[in-house]
Amino acid sequence: MSGSEERDDPPAEQEHGTGALGAARYPASALDAPEDSGPSRPTGGESDFARLGSHVVSVLRAIEETAARIQEDAREKAEEARTAAETYASDRRSQADAEAREIVSAAERQAASFSEDAERRHQMLESDISLAEGHLRTLATGLRDLADRLDNLLATPLGEREEGRLAAGDDNSLTEALEPSRRPSPTKQ
């Protein structure tokens, strides 16, 4: 709305006085004339009605134009509000997408870290198991050797054992026979 439009809109008001109050300038007799006053004669009152009618028409036109401008302004503001809402929604959606990508990325990093830790633990367990299996094999071998010695010891009669020992000059006692063999132990991996 420009200032010149506002000044040009109500021409009837400029001609007929102070707008809606312009009707007050018309004589009461012309406005309140009874319907059955008789035959119509052209009088000054009819021209007053004509001026009042043109004034009412000009006021109605001004109201219609103002209403049209108000509707257009409302449409423009509604469009601006819709555009602002769409922009805000788009920005929020972009922010939410960025936050979601960051959360997914952090979760992937954490999962990779957990996976690496699990792999490291698995390797350590395999190493420990391997070492334990080696120890068990060594122990089993030692126990077999001990069992063989015990079998040999128990299979020979006592008299033969003493004779064979004395003849061979063997001083080994039973405790020496039960001692583990003097083999080198396996090294740790």
C-alpha positions in Angstrom: 0.0 0.0 0.0 1.6 3.2 -1.0 0.6 6.6 0.3 -0.6 7.9 -3.0 -3.1 5.0 -3.3 -4.5 5.8 0.1 -5.1 9.4 -0.9 -6.7 8.4 -4.2 -9.0 5.7 -2.8 -11.8 7.7 -1.2 -12.6 10.4 -3.8 -16.2 10.5 -2.7 -15.2 11.3 0.9 -13.2 14.3 -0.4 -16.2 15.5 -2.4 -18.9 14.9 0.2 -17.3 15.7 3.5 -15.9 13.5 6.2 -16.6 9.9 5.0 -19.4 8.1 6.7 -20.2 11.2 8.6 -20.9 13.0 5.3 -24.4 11.7 5.5 -25.0 14.1 8.4 -24.8 17.0 5.9 -28.0 15.8 4.2 -31.2 17.2 5.5 -33.2 14.9 7.7 -36.3 15.5 5.6 -34.7 13.9 2.6 -33.5 10.9 4.5 -36.7 10.3 6.5 -39.3 11.0 3.8 -42.4 8.8 4.3 -43.2 6.4 1.5 -46.8 7.7 1.1 -45.9 11.3 0.8 -47.6 11.5 -2.6 -46.5 11.9 -6.1 -42.8 12.4 -6.5 -41.7 15.8 -7.5 -38.3 16.6 -8.6 -36.9 18.4 -5.7 -33.5 19.1 -4.3 -33.9 16.0 -2.1 -33.6 13.7 -5.0 -30.2 15.1 -5.9 -29.3 14.7 -2.2 -30.2 11.0 -2.5 -28.2 10.7 -5.7 -25.2 12.2 -4.0 -25.7 9.9 -1.0 -26.0 6.9 -3.3 -22.8 7.9 -5.2 -21.1 8.4 -1.8 -22.2 5.0 -0.6 -21.0 3.4 -3.9 -17.6 5.1 -3.5 -17.3 4.0 0.1 -18.2 0.4 -0.9 -15.6 0.5 -3.7 -13.0 1.8 -1.2 -13.9 -1.0 1.2 -13.8 -3.6 -1.5 -10.4 -2.4 -2.7 -9.1 -2.3 0.9 -10.5 -5.8 1.5 -8.7 -7.0 -1.7 -5.4 -5.5 -0.6 -5.9 -7.1 2.9 -6.5 -10.5 1.2 -3.5 -10.1 -1.0 -1.3 -9.1 2.0 -2.7 -12.1 3.9 -1.9 -14.4 1.0 1.7 -13.0 0.8 2.2 -13.4 4.5 0.8 -16.9 4.4 3.2 -17.7 1.6 6.1 -16.2 3.5 5.1 -18.2 6.6 4.8 -21.4 4.5 8.2 -20.8 2.9 9.8 -20.0 6.3 8.2 -23.2 7.8 9.5 -25.3 4.9 13.0 -23.7 5.2 13.0 -24.4 9.0 11.8 -28.0 8.4 14.4 -28.5 5.8 17.1 -27.1 8.1 16.0 -29.3 11.0 15.8 -32.3 8.8 19.4 -31.6 7.6 20.5 -31.2 11.2 18.8 -34.4 12.2 20.4 -36.3 9.3 23.8 -34.9 10.2 23.3 -36.0 13.9 22.1 -39.4 12.7 25.2 -39.8 10.5 27.4 -38.9 13.5 25.7 -41.3 15.8 26.0 -44.1 13.2 29.7 -43.3 12.6 30.3 -43.3 16.4 28.5 -46.7 16.7 30.6 -48.1 13.8 33.8 -46.9 15.4 32.8 -48.4 18.8 31.8 -51.7 17.1 35.2 -51.8 15.3 36.9 -51.1 18.6 35.0 -53.9 20.3 35.8 -56.2 17.4 39.5 -55.4 17.6 39.4 -56.0 21.4 37.6 -59.3 20.9 40.1 -60.4 18.3 43.0 -59.5 20.6 41.4 -61.5 23.4 40.8 -64.4 21.1 44.4 -64.5 20.0 45.6 -64.3 23.7 43.3 -67.2 24.6 44.5 -69.3 21.7 48.1 -68.6 22.8 47.3 -69.6 26.4 45.5 -72.7 25.2 48.5 -73.6 23.0 50.8 -73.1 25.9 48.6 -75.2 28.2 48.4 -77.9 25.6 52.2 -78.0 25.4 52.4 -78.3 29.2 49.8 -81.1 29.2 51.7 -83.0 26.5 54.9 -82.7 28.5 53.2 -83.8 31.6 51.5 -86.8 29.8 54.9 -87.8 28.4 56.5 -87.6 31.8 53.6 -89.6 33.3 54.0 -92.3 30.6 57.7 -92.5 31.3 57.0 -92.8 35.0 54.4 -95.5 34.4 56.9 -97.4 32.2 59.5 -97.3 34.9 57.1 -98.3 37.5 55.9 -101.2 35.4 59.6 -102.3 34.8 60.3 -101.9 38.5 57.3 -103.9 39.5 57.7 -106.6 36.8 61.1 -107.6 38.0 61.2 -109.8 41.2 62.8 -108.3 44.2 65.7 -110.7 44.3 66.6 -110.1 40.7 66.5 -106.4 41.1 69.0 -106.6 44.0 71.3 -108.9 42.2 71.2 -106.9 39.0 71.9 -103.7 40.9 74.8 -105.2 42.9 76.2 -106.8 39.8 76.0 -103.8 37.7 77.1 -101.5 40.5 73.9 -99.5 40.3 73.1 -97.4 43.3 69.8 -96.2 42.1 67.1 -96.4 44.7 63.4 -96.5 44.3 63.2 -92.7 44.7 65.7 -92.1 42.0 63.7 -94.4 39.7 60.6 -92.4 40.4 62.3 -89.0 39.6 61.3 -87.4 36.3 63.7 -87.9 33.5 66.4 -85.2 33.1 65.2 -84.0 29.8 65.2 -80.3 28.9 61.8 -78.7 29.5 60.0 -77.1 26.4 60.5 -73.4 26.1 57.5 -71.0 26.4 56.2 -69.6 23.2 
